[in-house]
Amino acid sequence: MMSGPPPNPDEARKPEDQKRFLEIRPTEEQARKEITASMVLATGTQGQAHAEALWTAYEEESSSRGMPDEKQPDGGAARRAVAEHQLELSDATVKSLIASWAFYGSDDFLPVVRREAAKRGNDPNALIPLCTLKPEEARPLVLAEMIRPDSNFFKGSYAPMELLSVPPMPLPGLDNFFRSKITDPDESPGQVFPLLACFGSANLLPAALNLLQHPNPGYPPKADYRIAFYFYWMRCDPEAAKADFTQVFKSNPQDYWAFLNNAFIGRGSDVALPLLLIVLKSDDASMASSAMDRLLQRGGDGDIDPMLTAMERLQNDKEYGKWLRKDASIMLSDSRWHPTAVQKKRLEALASTPKAN
């Protein structure tokens, strides 16, 4: 079974490879869908085999998206179909759903999420989707597991960065507990900072900043640690966080963009979205255009002006120019965008820009 998005043709190294990929992909996808449809019909209308066939159909439909935030081509029909039989799915498939929640997760799967959280309440992998869907239900379970001796939140049994996709749910009752973790030289910032991003209260900022600026000898500074910290810092003091990110991004743009970009591949928290506006100003057209993609998926009307400025600056770039008209057209046609008359005129001019040579 597939566990994530398919290869992206935009990443093909050679133009001829990219062209060939785009030529064969529709035929390949159609063939897979026909095979899957036959599997669904052959399994009847109920039971685990039917549920598994529906899950395969949902995987196939999801793989047609470039990113988790993009709309499903079938309007969510495959997702709704498997959701009707979610409690019949095998344990292995449920674990795949939970582990790849950022890509496959949906409100439709709340029943199986609740069941898994009740069965595996000490497993962060099971609790993270519940935090996303029903934070009030998740709160007591998180509290119980967090303070449990030998808590799984401080082990390598889950990917801490997954917490960055959860809408923040600060737990001030854990302030003293988190302070002990922040000052513990044996605790990795790679474990602590994502937990602060999701569950930490603003009261912890001074202690957390001290750890960021004076890391423990056993855990030298790393870009992924700091990116996780920005998701916390942006909640507590956004202006200071943006000023700091501006400086560190200039010093090491490749690493910081790689981890920030990865953090936005998924659902949930938009708290650090303003950092994308800083990347949008990059002299690196590839980074700037990737930040544009994230903002097209998750940004808002307040981002239109800086996005327009970046588009106009990059319109003659050989690589980005080919996507410029598409991006401008999206902002003109998608109902989630509401450009002013002046902004609309600028977008129309960009949408009609000739192809870059």
Secondary structure, 3 states (H helix, E strand, C coil): CCCCCCCCHHHCCCHHHHHHHHHHHHHHHHHHHHHHHHHHHHCCCCCHHHHHHHHHHHHHHHCCCCCCCCCCCCCCHHHHHHHCCHHHCCHHHHHHHHHCHHHHCCHHHHHHHHHHHHHCCCCHHHHHHHHHHCHHHHHHHHHHHHCCCCCHHHCCCCCHHHHHHCCCCCCHHHHHHHHHHHCCCCCCHHHHHHHHHHHCCHHHHHHHHHHHHCCCCCCCCCHHHHHHHHHHHHHHCHHHHHHHHHHHHHHCHHHHHHHHHHHCCCCCCCCCCHHHHHHCCCCCHHHHHHHHHHHHHHCCHHHHHHHHHHHHHHCCCCCCHHHHHHHHHHHHHCCCCCCCHHHHHHHHHHHCCCCCC
